[in-house]
């Protein structure tokens, strides 16, 4: 039992445990110590509840959606809402690490979260009249994030961040296009622009996976970190991202369905090629490897689905978009939040931490695309998919939020 120590207030003695408890920072300070601690839980919260509310009580939630189709609001909000928050958490954590600079903390992170959150309220209710306000908010956090990355790049004279800055600028540009079409009341054009935003996010996914897969695979193969047995072919690093950029280009140029279809298939094949990086022996069955293979697998399958549909295959494009974006980006967000979050709090990835969420997300995806191949009635499939999707991210949030909010994990870092 620890000996009592003097109480500085002059009221007697208190134990070291009491002093330690008194000095522990408040939870809101812990959550704003690094970007991942704040934005990863916000991403999971949005992903868990927004889609469920849209589907389960759609007629009562989207009270302001007059000219813009609910499906456009849904697609936009998932990309700029849940996935956007995950992107902020990843970049505000990774950029300082890559440039060896102090991370953003405190009011800067809360300010970004507030701007992002205001746009999400507009999106939850589908408030068409407040679209200009939501546009200012979304472009605001994207511009602030871009300026932060540019400052780090110039300050450290490094070109490490430039690829992300280019794609982030494209993300903001497409976001402005979507909002302008929504303001003009052109639901179809807004939906097409939202699909382009999804493709831009797939380009960012390719960049992120190329930088995460190598250190994670090496830690799985050699937990000591003394060797680097996994060395991927350099040509794979940016192939998928480059072909996604080509897909975006041909779509914006109005290329024929046949040309666009073949480019979609090529980009999908590049993502499937990334799956091959997970074949590292028996360790490929480890959760750390599987969770990194899944985003590339679904992104690749979805893009090939879209390409085949463009070439005349009897497939619906809705199914392809959901496999690529709901599957590819959904699993990517789960992977990045799990791996980056645990490593930056001094934890190792455990199968129990994410395997349940992975299974629930997979079930959600299969249910969502079931009507596209005539296997299930639409309404039941959509409601069931929203329940499983919400359960997956809610499970993740239940497990990870206590870790991120724990003051004892401040300063812990296992390198990834």
C-alpha positions in Angstrom: 0.0 0.0 0.0 1.4 3.4 -1.0 2.5 5.8 1.7 0.4 9.0 2.0 2.0 12.2 0.8 1.3 15.7 1.8 -1.8 17.4 0.3 -0.6 20.7 -1.2 -3.9 22.3 -0.1 -2.8 21.9 3.5 -5.8 19.6 4.5 -3.8 16.5 5.3 -2.4 13.6 3.3 -3.5 12.0 0.1 -2.2 8.9 -1.6 -0.2 9.0 -4.9 -3.2 7.3 -6.6 -5.5 10.2 -5.6 -3.0 12.7 -6.9 -2.6 10.8 -10.2 -6.4 10.8 -10.5 -6.6 14.5 -9.9 -3.9 15.2 -12.5 -5.6 13.0 -15.2 -6.7 15.3 -18.1 -10.4 15.6 -18.9 -11.8 13.3 -21.5 -12.4 16.1 -24.0 -8.7 17.0 -23.8 -7.7 13.4 -24.4 -10.0 13.1 -27.4 -8.5 16.2 -28.9 -4.9 15.2 -28.3 -4.6 13.8 -31.8 -6.8 13.7 -34.8 -7.6 10.0 -34.8 -8.9 10.1 -31.2 -11.6 12.6 -32.2 -12.4 12.0 -35.8 -12.4 8.2 -35.9 -15.2 7.9 -33.3 -17.1 10.7 -35.1 -16.8 8.7 -38.4 -18.1 5.5 -36.7 -20.9 7.4 -35.0 -22.0 8.9 -38.3 -21.7 5.6 -40.2 -23.7 3.8 -37.5 -26.7 6.1 -37.1 -27.1 8.2 -40.2 -27.8 5.4 -42.8 -30.0 3.6 -40.3 -32.2 6.7 -39.7 -32.4 7.4 -43.5 -33.6 3.9 -44.3 -35.7 3.0 -41.2 -37.5 6.3 -40.8 -36.8 7.9 -44.2 -40.1 9.6 -44.6 -39.8 11.4 -41.3 -36.1 12.2 -41.3 -35.5 13.7 -44.8 -38.0 16.4 -44.1 -36.3 19.1 -46.3 -35.5 17.0 -49.4 -37.8 18.5 -52.0 -35.8 18.6 -55.3 -32.8 16.4 -54.5 -33.4 12.6 -54.4 -32.8 11.0 -51.0 -30.3 8.6 -52.7 -28.1 11.6 -53.7 -28.2 12.9 -50.1 -27.3 9.4 -48.8 -24.3 9.0 -51.2 -23.0 12.5 -50.5 -23.3 12.2 -46.8 -21.6 8.8 -46.6 -18.6 10.1 -48.7 -18.2 13.5 -47.1 -19.7 12.5 -43.7 -18.5 9.2 -42.3 -15.7 8.7 -44.8 -14.7 12.4 -44.6 -14.3 12.3 -40.9 -12.1 9.1 -41.2 -10.0 11.0 -43.8 -9.5 13.9 -41.4 -8.5 11.6 -38.6 -6.1 9.7 -40.8 -4.4 12.8 -42.3 -4.2 14.9 -39.1 -2.5 11.9 -37.5 -0.3 10.6 -40.4 0.9 14.0 -41.7 2.6 15.1 -38.5 4.2 11.6 -38.2 5.5 11.6 -41.7 6.9 15.1 -41.4 8.1 14.8 -37.8 6.1 17.8 -36.7 3.7 18.4 -33.7 0.1 17.3 -34.5 -2.9 19.5 -34.4 -4.5 19.6 -31.0 -7.3 21.1 -28.9 -9.4 23.9 -30.4 -8.1 23.3 -33.9 -9.5 19.8 -34.0 -12.7 20.8 -32.3 -13.1 23.6 -34.8 -12.8 21.2 -37.7 -15.2 18.8 -36.0 -17.8 21.6 -35.5 -17.7 22.7 -39.1 -17.9 19.1 -40.3 -20.8 18.4 -37.9 -22.9 21.4 -38.9 -22.9 20.1 -42.5 -23.9 16.6 -41.3 -27.0 18.0 -39.5 -28.1 19.5 -42.8 -27.5 16.2 -44.5 -29.3 14.1 -41.9 -32.5 16.1 -42.5 -32.0 16.6 -46.3 -32.5 20.3 -45.9 -32.3 21.5 -49.5 -32.7 25.2 -48.5 -29.6 25.0 -46.3 -27.4 23.4 -48.9 -25.3 26.6 -49.4 -24.5 26.6 -45.7 -23.5 22.9 -45.8 -21.4 23.6 -48.9 -19.5 26.4 -47.0 -18.9 24.0 -44.1 -17.7 21.1 -46.2 -15.4 23.2 -48.4 -14.2 24.9 -45.2 -12.9 21.8 -43.5 -11.4 20.4 -46.7 -9.7 23.8 -47.4 -8.4 24.0 -43.8 -7.0 20.4 -44.1 -5.4 21.2 -47.4 -3.8 24.4 -46.1 -2.5 22.5 -43.1 -0.9 19.9 -45.3 0.6 22.6 -47.6 2.1 24.3 -44.5 3.7 21.1 -43.3 5.1 20.4 -46.8 6.6 23.8 -47.2 7.9 23.9 -43.6 9.7 20.6 -43.9 10.6 21.0 -47.6 9.1 17.6 -48.2 7.2 16.2 -51.2 5.8 13.3 -49.2 2.4 14.9 -48.8 1.9 16.2 -52.4 0.1 13.2 -53.7 -2.5 13.5 -50.9 -2.8 17.3 -51.4 -3.6 16.8 -55.1 -6.3 14.3 -54.4 -7.6 16.3 -51.5 -7.9 19.3 -53.8 -9.8 17.1 -56.3 -12.1 16.0 -53.5 -12.9 19.6 -52.6 -13.5 20.5 -56.3 -15.9 17.6 -56.8 -17.6 18.5 -53.6 -18.2 22.0 -54.8 -19.7 20.5 -58.1 -22.1 18.4 -56.1 -23.3 21.2 -54.0 -23.8 23.6 -56.9 -25.9 21.0 -58.7 -27.9 20.5 -55.5 -28.5 24.2 -55.2 -29.6 24.3 -58.9 -32.0 21.5 -58.2 -30.4 19.1 -60.7 -30.6 15.8 -58.8 -29.2 13.7 -61.6 -26.1 15.8 -62.2 -25.5 16.0 -58.4 -25.7 12.2 -58.3 -23.2 11.8 -61.1 -20.9 14.2 -59.4 -21.3 12.2 -56.1 -20.1 9.1 -57.9 -17.1 11.0 -59.1 -16.4 12.0 -55.5 -16.6 8.3 -54.6 -14.0 7.6 -57.3 -11.7 10.3 -55.9 -12.0 8.7 -52.5 -11.0 5.4 -54.1 -7.9 7.2 -55.4 -7.1 8.3 -51.8 -7.7 4.7 -50.7 -5.1 3.5 -53.1 -2.6 6.0 -51.7 -3.4 5.1 -48.1 -3.2 1.4 -48.5 0.1 1.7 -50.3 1.5 3.4 -47.2 -0.1 1.2 -44.6 0.2 -2.3 -46.0 4.0 -2.4 -46.0 4.6 -1.6 -42.3 1.7 -3.6 -41.1 2.7 -6.7 -43.1 6.3 -6.4 -41.8 5.1 -6.2 -38.2 3.0 -9.3 -38.7 5.9 -11.2 -40.3 8.5 -9.9 -37.8 6.9 -8.5 -34.6 10.3 -7.5 -33.4 10.5 -4.9 -36.2 14.2 -5.7 -36.8 13.7 -6.9 -40.4 11.5 -6.0 -43.4 10.7 -9.3 -45.0 7.8 -7.8 -47.0 8.8 -5.7 -50.0 6.1 -5.1 -52.6 6.8 -4.4 -56.2 7.3 -0.6 -56.6 5.0 -0.6 -59.7 2.0 -1.6 -57.4 2.3 1.4 -55.1 0.4 3.9 -57.2 -1.0 1.8 -60.1 -4.6 1.5 -58.8 -4.6 5.2 -57.9 -3.3 6.2 -61.3 -6.0 4.1 -63.1 -8.7 5.6 -60.9 -7.5 9.0 -62.0 -7.9 7.8 -65.6 -11.4 6.6 -64.9 -12.3 10.0 -63.6 -10.8 11.6 -66.6 -12.7 9.6 -69.2 -16.0 10.0 -67.4 -15.5 13.8 -67.2 -14.6 13.9 -70.9 -17.8 12.0 -71.9 -16.1 8.9 -73.3 -18.2 6.1 -74.7 -19.6 3.4 -72.5 -17.2 0.9 -74.1 -14.1 3.0 -73.5 -15.2 3.8 -69.9 -16.1 0.2 -69.3 -12.6 -1.1 -70.2 -10.9 1.6 -68.1 -13.1 0.6 -65.1 -12.1 -3.0 -65.6 -8.4 -2.0 -65.7 -8.7 0.0 -62.5 -10.5 -2.9 -60.8 -7.8 -5.3 -61.9 -5.2 -3.0 -60.3 -7.0 -3.1 -57.0 -7.3 -6.9 -57.2 -3.6 -7.0 -57.9 -3.2 -5.2 -54.5 -5.0 -8.1 -52.9 -2.1 -10.3 -53.9 0.1 -8.4 -51.5 -1.7 -10.2 -48.7 -0.5 -13.6 -49.8 2.4 -13.7 -47.4 2.1 -17.3 -46.2 0.0 -18.6 -43.4 0.0 -15.2 -41.8 -2.4 -14.0 -44.5 -5.2 -15.4 -42.3 -4.3 -12.9 -39.6 -6.9 -10.2 -39.1 -4.3 -7.5 -39.8 -3.8 -8.8 -43.3 -7.4 -9.7 -44.1 -8.7 -6.3 -43.1 -6.2 -4.7 -45.6 -7.0 -7.2 -48.4 -10.8 -6.7 -48.1 -10.9 -3.0 -49.3 -8.9 -3.7 -52.4 -10.9 -6.8 -53.1 -14.3 -5.0 -52.9 -13.1 -1.9 -54.7 -11.7 -4.1 -57.5 -14.8 -6.2 -57.8 -17.1 -3.2 -57.8 -15.1 -1.4 -60.5 -15.0 -4.5 -62.7 -18.8 -4.9 -62.1 -19.3 -1.3 -63.3 -17.0 -1.9 -66.3 -18.9 -5.1 -67.3 -22.2 -3.3 -67.0 -20.9 -0.5 -69.3 -19.9 -3.2 -71.8 -23.4 -4.6 -71.9 -23.4 -7.3 -69.2 -26.8 -7.8 -67.5 -25.8 -6.1 -64.3 -27.2 -3.0 -62.6 -24.7 -0.1 -62.0 -26.2 0.4 -58.5 -24.8 -3.0 -57.5 -21.3 -2.1 -58.8 -21.3 1.3 -57.0 -22.3 -0.3 -53.7 -19.7 -3.0 -53.9 -16.9 -0.5 -54.8 -17.9 2.3 -52.4 -19.9 0.6 -49.6 -17.6 -2.4 -49.6 -14.3 -0.9 -50.7 -14.5 2.3 -48.8 -16.4 0.9 -45.9 -13.9 -1.8 -45.2 -11.0 0.7 -45.8 -12.4 3.1 -43.2 -12.7 0.2 -40.8 -9.2 -1.0 -41.5 -7.5 2.4 -41.2 -9.4 3.3 -38.0 -8.6 0.0 -36.4 -4.9 -0.3 -37.3 -4.0 3.3 -37.0 -6.0 3.8 -33.8 -4.6 0.8 -32.0 -1.0 1.3 -33.0 -1.1 5.0 -32.0 -2.4 4.1 -28.6 0.3 1.5 -27.9 -1.9 -1.5 -28.6 -1.5 -4.5 -31.0 -4.4 -5.4 -33.3 -6.5 -8.2 -31.9 -8.8 -10.4 -34.0 -11.6 -9.9 -31.5 -11.4 -6.1 -31.9 -12.5 -5.9 -35.5 -13.5 -9.4 -36.7 -17.0 -9.0 -35.5 -17.4 -5.6 -37.2 -15.9 -7.1 -40.4 -18.5 -9.9 -40.4 -21.4 -7.4 -39.8 -20.2 -5.1 -42.6 -19.9 -8.1 -45.0 -23.5 -9.2 -44.1 -24.7 -5.6 -44.7 -23.0 -5.4 -48.1 -24.4 -8.8 -49.3 -27.9 -7.8 -48.2 -27.7 -4.4 -49.9 -26.7 -5.9 -53.3 -29.1 -8.9 -53.0 -31.9 -7.0 -54.8 -29.6 -6.1 -57.6 -29.3 -9.7 -58.5 -32.9 -10.5 -57.8 -32.3 -12.5 -54.6 -34.4 -10.4 -52.1 -37.2 -7.9 -51.9 -35.8 -4.3 -52.0 -37.3 -2.8 -48.8 -36.4 -5.7 -46.5 -32.9 -5.9 -47.9 -32.3 -2.2 -47.5 -33.6 -2.1 -43.9 -31.6 -5.3 -43.0 -28.5 -3.9 -44.6 -28.8 -0.7 -42.6 -29.2 -2.6 -39.3 -26.1 -4.7 -39.9 -24.1 -1.7 -41.1 -25.1 0.3 -38.0 -24.3 -2.7 -35.8 -20.8 -3.1 -37.3 -19.7 0.5 -36.7 -21.5 0.6 -33.3 -19.5 -2.4 -32.2 -16.3 -0.8 -33.4 -17.2 2.4 -31.4 -18.1 0.5 -28.3 -14.7 -1.2 -28.3 -12.5 1.6 -29.4 -13.9 4.8 -27.8 -12.7 3.8 -24.3 -9.2 3.2 -25.7 -9.1 6.5 -27.5 -10.4 8.4 -24.4 -8.0 6.7 -22.0 -5.5 9.2 -20.6 -3.0 6.3 -20.0 -2.6 5.9 -23.8 -1.4 9.5 -24.3 2.1 9.4 -25.8 1.9 5.7 -26.6 3.0 4.8 -30.1 3.9 1.6 -31.7 4.7 3.0 -35.1 2.4 2.6 -38.1 
